[in-house]
């Protein structure tokens, strides 16, 4: 596989990571909205359920940060391939 092909595939992978991050952030927002709806519907008697949703929102937030770090590693790898290809 040529350097150009490797770079093209890594660039496509970087794009997929961007898409994954956007979907994770959207899922976090959806979960936050679900929390608001549950809290409003159950008016104070929803403690355990709201707590579970809060946990989900927290986990989604943590996971949503990971694609950015991975994307940075992909960019570093692209730079290395470019350097080797020149």
MMTF fields as JSON, N, C-alpha, C and O atoms, coordinates in Angstrom:
{
  "mmtfVersion": "1.0.0",
  "mmtfProducer": "UNKNOWN",
  "numBonds": 343,
  "numAtoms": 344,
  "numGroups": 86,
  "numChains": 1,
  "numModels": 1,
  "chainsPerModel": [1],
  "groupsPerChain": [86],
  "chainIdList": ["A"],
  "bondAtomList": [4, 2, 8, 6, 12, 10, 16, 14, 20, 18, 24, 22, 28, 26, 32, 30, 36, 34, 40, 38, 44, 42, 48, 46, 52, 50, 56, 54, 60, 58, 64, 62, 68, 66, 72, 70, 76, 74, 80, 78, 84, 82, 88, 86, 92, 90, 96, 94, 100, 98, 104, 102, 108, 106, 112, 110, 116, 114, 120, 118, 124, 122, 128, 126, 132, 130, 136, 134, 140, 138, 144, 142, 148, 146, 152, 150, 156, 154, 160, 158, 164, 162, 168, 166, 172, 170, 176, 174, 180, 178, 184, 182, 188, 186, 192, 190, 196, 194, 200, 198, 204, 202, 208, 206, 212, 210, 216, 214, 220, 218, 224, 222, 228, 226, 232, 230, 236, 234, 240, 238, 244, 242, 248, 246, 252, 250, 256, 254, 260, 258, 264, 262, 268, 266, 272, 270, 276, 274, 280, 278, 284, 282, 288, 286, 292, 290, 296, 294, 300, 298, 304, 302, 308, 306, 312, 310, 316, 314, 320, 318, 324, 322, 328, 326, 332, 330, 336, 334, 340, 338],
  "bondOrderList": [1, 1, 1, 1, 1, 1, 1, 1, 1, 1, 1, 1, 1, 1, 1, 1, 1, 1, 1, 1, 1, 1, 1, 1, 1, 1, 1, 1, 1, 1, 1, 1, 1, 1, 1, 1, 1, 1, 1, 1, 1, 1, 1, 1, 1, 1, 1, 1, 1, 1, 1, 1, 1, 1, 1, 1, 1, 1, 1, 1, 1, 1, 1, 1, 1, 1, 1, 1, 1, 1, 1, 1, 1, 1, 1, 1, 1, 1, 1, 1, 1, 1, 1, 1, 1],
  "groupList": [{"groupName": "UNK", "atomNameList": ["N", "CA", "C", "O"], "elementList": ["N", "C", "C", "O"], "formalChargeList": [0, 0, 0, 0], "bondAtomList": [1, 0, 2, 1, 3, 2], "bondOrderList": [1, 1, 2], "singleLetterCode": "X", "chemCompType": "L-PEPTIDE LINKING"}],
  "groupTypeList": [0, 0, 0, 0, 0, 0, 0, 0, 0, 0, 0, 0, 0, 0, 0, 0, 0, 0, 0, 0, 0, 0, 0, 0, 0, 0, 0, 0, 0, 0, 0, 0, 0, 0, 0, 0, 0, 0, 0, 0, 0, 0, 0, 0, 0, 0, 0, 0, 0, 0, 0, 0, 0, 0, 0, 0, 0, 0, 0, 0, 0, 0, 0, 0, 0, 0, 0, 0, 0, 0, 0, 0, 0, 0, 0, 0, 0, 0, 0, 0, 0, 0, 0, 0, 0, 0],
  "groupIdList": [1, 2, 3, 4, 5, 6, 7, 8, 9, 10, 11, 12, 13, 14, 15, 16, 17, 18, 19, 20, 21, 22, 23, 24, 25, 26, 27, 28, 29, 30, 31, 32, 33, 34, 35, 36, 37, 38, 39, 40, 41, 42, 43, 44, 45, 46, 47, 48, 49, 50, 51, 52, 53, 54, 55, 56, 57, 58, 59, 60, 61, 62, 63, 64, 65, 66, 67, 68, 69, 70, 71, 72, 73, 74, 75, 76, 77, 78, 79, 80, 81, 82, 83, 84, 85, 86],
  "secStructList": [7, 7, 2, 2, 2, 2, 2, 2, 2, 2, 2, 2, 2, 2, 2, 2, 2, 2, 2, 2, 2, 2, 2, 2, 2, 2, 2, 2, 2, 2, 2, 2, 2, 2, 2, 2, 2, 2, 2, 2, 2, 2, 6, 6, 7, 7, 2, 2, 2, 2, 2, 2, 2, 2, 2, 2, 2, 2, 2, 2, 2, 2, 2, 2, 6, 2, 2, 2, 2, 2, 2, 2, 2, 2, 2, 2, 2, 2, 2, 2, 2, 2, 2, 2, 2, 7],
  "xCoordList": [0.855, 0.0, 0.904, 1.884, 0.557, 1.369, 1.09, 0.09, 2.001, 1.824, 0.526, -0.19, 0.224, -1.002, -2.247, -3.219, -2.22, -3.354, -3.515, -4.628, -2.403, -2.433, -2.996, -3.853, -2.511, -2.983, -4.471, -5.198, -4.931, -6.358, -7.204, -8.259, -6.747, -7.501, -7.482, -8.488, -6.347, -6.268, -7.134, -7.747, -7.182, -8.045, -9.507, -10.292, -9.876, -11.253, -11.551, -12.654, -10.575, -10.75, -10.941, -11.769, -10.194, -10.329, -11.735, -12.328, -12.262, -13.622, -14.638, -15.579, -14.453, -15.349, -15.293, -16.31, -14.121, -13.989, -14.742, -15.362, -14.684, -15.466, -16.953, -17.671, -17.403, -18.812, -19.211, -20.291, -18.345, -18.628, -18.747, -19.637, -17.846, -17.897, -19.197, -19.823, -19.602, -20.848, -22.047, -22.955, -22.047, -23.15, -23.162, -24.227, -21.996, -21.922, -22.406, -23.11, -22.027, -22.484, -23.997, -24.668, -24.532, -25.982, -26.692, -27.756, -26.109, -26.7, -26.699, -27.653, -25.638, -25.574, -26.669, -27.326, -26.867, -27.919, -29.296, -30.159, -29.504, -30.774, -31.029, -32.146, -29.996, -30.138, -30.448, -31.246, -29.824, -30.113, -31.565, -32.22, -32.055, -33.453, -34.39, -35.441, -34.01, -34.81, -34.868, -35.916, -33.76, -33.716, -34.706, -35.455, -34.702, -35.62, -37.068, -37.896, -37.367, -38.734, -39.142, -40.255, -38.249, -38.539, -38.759, -39.721, -37.846, -37.96, -39.269, -39.919, -39.65, -40.893, -42.122, -43.093, -42.079, -43.229, -43.456, -44.597, -42.372, -42.504, -42.419, -42.592, -42.161, -42.201, -41.623, -42.329, -40.325, -39.655, -39.594, -38.796, -40.416, -40.375, -39.548, -39.715, -38.664, -37.912, -36.443, -35.633, -36.069, -34.677, -33.79, -32.74, -34.186, -33.339, -33.232, -32.143, -34.338, -34.325, -33.516, -32.731, -33.703, -32.922, -31.438, -30.594, -31.117, -29.725, -29.11, -27.947, -29.882, -29.391, -29.148, -28.148, -30.062, -29.887, -28.691, -27.928, -28.521, -27.344, -26.057, -25.1, -26.043, -24.876, -24.63, -23.488, -25.705, -25.585, -25.025, -24.139, -25.542, -25.06, -23.565, -22.804, -23.151, -21.739, -20.861, -19.821, -21.289, -20.515, -20.435, -19.371, -21.538, -21.527, -20.587, -19.908, -20.543, -19.613, -18.164, -17.327, -17.875, -16.506, -16.112, -15.014, -17.009, -16.72, -16.633, -15.853, -17.429, -17.436, -16.109, -15.817, -15.308, -14.011, -12.94, -11.904, -13.176, -12.135, -11.861, -10.699, -12.863, -12.53, -11.553, -10.745, -11.607, -10.683, -9.238, -8.365, -8.977, -7.618, -7.159, -6.012, -8.053, -7.715, -7.467, -6.543, -8.31, -8.138, -6.779, -6.14, -6.332, -5.023, -3.916, -2.952, -4.052, -3.067, -3.085, -2.037, -4.268, -4.373, -3.645, -2.917, -3.839, -3.167, -1.646, -0.911, -1.189, 0.252, 0.775, 1.874, -0.017, 0.382, 0.412, 1.301, -0.55, -0.548, 0.733, 1.373, 1.111, 2.334, 3.564, 4.469, 3.597, 4.728, 4.775, 5.844, 3.614, 3.552, 3.98, 4.701, 3.544, 3.947, 5.458, 6.09, 6.024, 7.473, 8.222, 9.244, 7.722, 8.38, 8.188, 9.039, 7.051, 6.756, 7.564, 7.7, 8.109, 8.889, 10.304, 11.096],
  "yCoordList": [-1.169, 0.0, 1.236, 1.305, 2.198, 3.415, 4.351, 4.22, 5.293, 6.285, 7.064, 7.354, 7.399, 8.145, 7.34, 7.9, 6.043, 5.184, 5.084, 5.133, 4.944, 4.869, 6.173, 6.154, 7.297, 8.598, 8.756, 9.273, 8.328, 8.43, 7.606, 8.056, 6.415, 5.58, 6.154, 6.108, 6.687, 7.299, 8.563, 8.834, 9.329, 10.512, 10.104, 10.767, 9.018, 8.507, 8.048, 8.257, 7.428, 6.998, 8.211, 8.177, 9.267, 10.489, 11.062, 11.515, 11.042, 11.518, 10.672, 11.211, 9.37, 8.476, 8.765, 8.677, 9.106, 9.462, 10.759, 10.893, 11.714, 12.945, 12.621, 13.156, 11.742, 11.349, 10.636, 10.88, 9.762, 9.039, 10.013, 9.882, 10.991, 11.966, 12.765, 13.007, 13.171, 13.927, 13.098, 13.62, 11.82, 10.941, 10.74, 10.705, 10.612, 10.458, 11.721, 11.643, 12.874, 14.126, 14.28, 14.78, 13.851, 13.899, 12.941, 13.264, 11.771, 10.806, 11.376, 11.183, 12.069, 12.696, 13.743, 13.821, 14.535, 15.551, 14.897, 15.369, 13.819, 13.094, 12.56, 12.645, 12.014, 11.488, 12.619, 12.444, 13.763, 14.915, 15.353, 15.694, 15.342, 15.703, 14.668, 15.016, 13.403, 12.346, 12.554, 12.354, 12.95, 13.212, 14.309, 14.184, 15.376, 16.487, 16.025, 16.394, 15.218, 14.713, 13.808, 13.92, 12.915, 12.006, 12.801, 12.573, 13.743, 14.542, 15.33, 15.448, 15.865, 16.62, 15.742, 16.124, 14.569, 13.665, 13.089, 12.943, 12.764, 12.108, 13.094, 12.698, 14.342, 15.432, 15.097, 15.081, 14.832, 14.648, 13.223, 12.929, 12.33, 10.94, 10.066, 8.847, 10.692, 9.979, 9.826, 9.598, 9.942, 9.971, 8.903, 9.213, 7.649, 6.566, 6.59, 6.414, 6.805, 6.83, 8.01, 7.864, 9.166, 10.34, 10.094, 10.495, 9.447, 9.114, 8.196, 8.358, 7.243, 6.343, 7.104, 6.882, 7.998, 8.793, 9.723, 9.91, 10.31, 11.152, 10.368, 10.883, 9.119, 8.264, 8.025, 8.031, 7.814, 7.612, 8.868, 8.781, 10.03, 11.292, 11.454, 11.876, 11.117, 11.23, 10.305, 10.717, 9.066, 8.101, 8.527, 8.441, 8.978, 9.433, 10.618, 10.729, 11.495, 12.622, 12.172, 12.706, 11.188, 10.671, 9.984, 10.19, 9.179, 8.436, 9.383, 9.147, 10.445, 11.385, 12.114, 12.625, 12.166, 12.839, 11.946, 12.443, 10.67, 9.749, 9.839, 9.735, 10.026, 10.119, 11.244, 11.106, 12.348, 13.46, 13.038, 13.358, 12.334, 11.876, 10.863, 10.892, 9.984, 8.981, 9.647, 9.281, 10.639, 11.375, 12.065, 12.126, 12.582, 13.224, 12.21, 12.536, 11.004, 9.956, 9.609, 9.354, 9.597, 9.335, 10.44, 10.154, 11.688, 12.802, 12.688, 12.971, 12.276, 12.09, 10.974, 11.067, 9.93, 8.825, 9.271, 8.871, 10.096, 10.646, 11.446, 11.32, 12.262, 13.054, 12.162, 12.472, 11.063, 10.133, 9.476, 9.333, 9.086, 8.455, 9.467, 9.119, 10.71, 11.746, 11.951, 12.11, 11.946, 12.131, 10.98, 11.186, 9.765, 8.595, 8.536, 8.027, 9.069, 9.046, 10.048, 9.92, 11.059, 12.101, 11.745, 12.508],
  "zCoordList": [0.0, 0.0, 0.0, 0.741, -0.837, -0.931, 0.241, 0.948, 0.42, 1.487, 1.273, 2.231, 0.029, -0.262, 0.113, 0.62, -0.132, 0.222, 1.739, 2.262, 2.425, 3.888, 4.456, 5.34, 3.945, 4.409, 4.136, 4.984, 2.985, 2.645, 3.612, 4.06, 3.929, 4.866, 6.281, 6.989, 6.684, 8.009, 8.086, 9.119, 7.003, 6.963, 7.065, 7.742, 6.398, 6.5, 7.923, 8.427, 8.567, 9.957, 10.865, 11.776, 10.628, 11.411, 11.266, 12.245, 10.059, 9.818, 10.59, 11.173, 10.595, 11.336, 12.833, 13.521, 13.336, 14.745, 15.046, 16.101, 14.109, 14.271, 14.352, 15.196, 13.469, 13.443, 14.731, 15.27, 15.22, 16.462, 17.626, 18.466, 17.672, 18.756, 18.698, 19.73, 17.51, 17.37, 17.833, 18.481, 17.502, 17.913, 19.429, 20.045, 20.016, 21.474, 22.186, 23.192, 21.66, 22.259, 22.107, 23.011, 20.962, 20.75, 21.705, 22.233, 21.924, 22.866, 24.28, 25.033, 24.632, 25.959, 26.099, 27.137, 25.077, 25.108, 25.2, 25.941, 24.457, 24.529, 25.932, 26.441, 26.551, 27.907, 28.891, 29.812, 28.696, 29.559, 29.412, 30.397, 28.201, 27.971, 28.582, 29.121, 28.498, 29.124, 30.627, 31.242, 31.22, 32.66, 33.029, 33.998, 32.251, 32.506, 32.421, 33.254, 31.413, 31.255, 32.412, 32.926, 32.821, 33.942, 35.223, 35.957, 35.477, 36.7, 36.709, 37.747, 35.56, 35.48, 35.627, 36.28, 35.021, 35.063, 36.455, 36.893, 37.145, 38.446, 39.61, 40.763, 39.335, 40.305, 41.675, 42.683, 41.682, 42.952, 43.467, 44.357, 42.934, 43.406, 42.466, 42.432, 41.712, 40.683, 41.023, 40.123, 42.289, 42.712, 42.129, 41.565, 42.252, 41.766, 40.243, 39.696, 39.566, 38.11, 37.591, 36.654, 38.19, 37.789, 38.049, 37.247, 39.147, 39.447, 38.401, 38.032, 37.929, 36.882, 35.589, 34.907, 35.257, 34.041, 34.189, 33.241, 35.38, 35.627, 35.399, 34.821, 35.86, 35.638, 34.162, 33.703, 33.423, 31.976, 31.305, 30.455, 31.69, 31.121, 31.406, 30.535, 32.622, 32.995, 32.15, 31.637, 32.015, 31.226, 29.763, 29.149, 29.212, 27.818, 27.648, 26.628, 28.628, 28.568, 28.585, 27.857, 29.422, 29.499, 28.189, 27.671, 27.675, 26.45, 25.248, 24.326, 25.26, 24.138, 23.971, 22.89, 25.021, 24.911, 24.276, 23.833, 24.231, 23.745, 22.241, 21.846, 21.386, 19.96, 19.637, 18.718, 20.369, 20.097, 20.331, 19.525, 21.411, 21.696, 20.649, 20.203, 20.27, 19.255, 17.91, 17.183, 17.584, 16.327, 16.298, 15.247, 17.434, 17.507, 17.199, 16.507, 17.703, 17.403, 15.918, 15.326, 15.32, 13.881, 13.105, 12.155, 13.507, 12.83, 12.963, 12.017, 14.13, 14.325, 13.421, 12.873, 13.276, 12.401, 10.948, 10.196, 10.544, 9.176, 8.963, 7.919, 9.933, 9.803, 9.656, 8.882, 10.396, 10.306, 8.92, 8.325, 8.424, 7.098, 6.041, 5.106, 6.181, 5.229, 5.251, 4.206, 6.448, 6.572, 5.939, 5.286, 6.126, 5.548, 4.035, 3.305, 3.58, 2.154, 1.366, 0.149, 2.053, 1.356, 1.258, 0.704]
}
